[in-house]
Amino acid sequence: MPVSVAQRGDLFRIIESDGKLAKNKAGSVVDGGGHKTRSAAEAQSRAVNANKAKAKMEQGRLKNRQNRRRRNMRMRR
């Protein structure tokens, strides 16, 4: 799910599509407490979205590789 930018108080925060603050695997917020400018928050949200897309693509490649190996093992029998 892509992240977006929303203003919370006087700071711009990076949020998930459900409206909650975006967090990393460790559980801390990805924006480190918020940004003073919208442009800084948008730049970080683009970076987060790019990394999420890259991770999803890598996961798909891994699954494809595993499926090819399984198929080849079945053919060898």
C-alpha positions as CSV (number, residue, x, y, z in Angstrom):
1,M,0.0,0.0,0.0
2,P,1.5,3.3,-1.0
3,V,2.1,6.0,1.6
4,S,1.0,9.6,1.3
5,V,1.5,12.9,3.1
6,A,-1.0,14.6,5.5
7,Q,-0.7,17.6,7.8
8,R,-1.1,16.8,11.5
9,G,-1.0,19.9,13.5
10,D,1.9,22.0,12.2
11,L,3.9,19.0,10.9
12,F,3.6,17.0,7.7
13,R,3.4,13.3,8.4
14,I,3.7,10.2,6.2
15,I,0.6,8.0,6.5
16,E,-0.6,4.7,5.2
17,S,-3.8,4.5,3.1
18,D,-5.8,3.7,6.2
19,G,-4.8,7.0,7.9
20,K,-2.4,5.6,10.4
21,L,1.2,6.7,10.6
22,A,3.6,4.7,8.4
23,K,5.9,2.5,10.4
24,N,8.9,0.4,9.6
25,K,9.5,-3.3,10.5
26,A,10.9,-2.2,13.9
27,G,7.7,-0.4,14.7
28,S,9.0,3.2,14.7
29,V,7.5,5.9,12.4
30,V,9.3,6.3,9.1
31,D,9.2,10.1,9.2
32,G,11.0,10.4,12.5
33,G,8.4,12.7,14.1
34,G,7.3,14.7,11.1
35,H,8.6,17.3,8.6
36,K,8.3,21.0,8.7
37,T,7.7,21.3,4.9
38,R,5.4,19.4,2.6
39,S,8.1,19.0,0.0
40,A,10.4,17.2,2.4
41,A,7.6,14.9,3.5
42,E,6.7,14.2,-0.1
43,A,10.3,13.4,-1.0
44,Q,10.5,10.9,1.8
45,S,7.1,9.4,0.8
46,R,8.3,8.9,-2.7
47,A,11.4,7.1,-1.4
48,V,9.3,4.9,0.9
49,N,7.0,4.0,-2.0
50,A,9.9,3.2,-4.3
51,N,11.4,0.9,-1.6
52,K,8.1,-0.8,-1.1
53,A,7.7,-1.4,-4.9
54,K,11.2,-2.7,-5.1
55,A,10.7,-5.1,-2.2
56,K,7.4,-6.3,-3.8
57,M,9.2,-6.9,-7.1
58,E,12.0,-8.8,-5.4
59,Q,9.5,-11.0,-3.6
60,G,7.8,-11.8,-6.9
61,R,11.2,-12.7,-8.5
62,L,11.9,-15.0,-5.6
63,K,8.6,-16.8,-6.0
64,N,9.1,-17.1,-9.7
65,R,12.5,-18.6,-9.1
66,Q,11.1,-21.1,-6.6
67,N,8.3,-22.1,-8.9
68,R,10.8,-22.7,-11.8
69,R,12.9,-24.9,-9.6
70,R,9.8,-26.9,-8.5
71,R,8.7,-27.3,-12.1
72,N,12.2,-28.4,-13.2
73,M,12.4,-31.0,-10.3
74,R,9.0,-32.4,-11.4
75,M,10.2,-32.7,-15.0
76,R,13.3,-34.6,-14.0
77,R,11.4,-37.3,-12.2
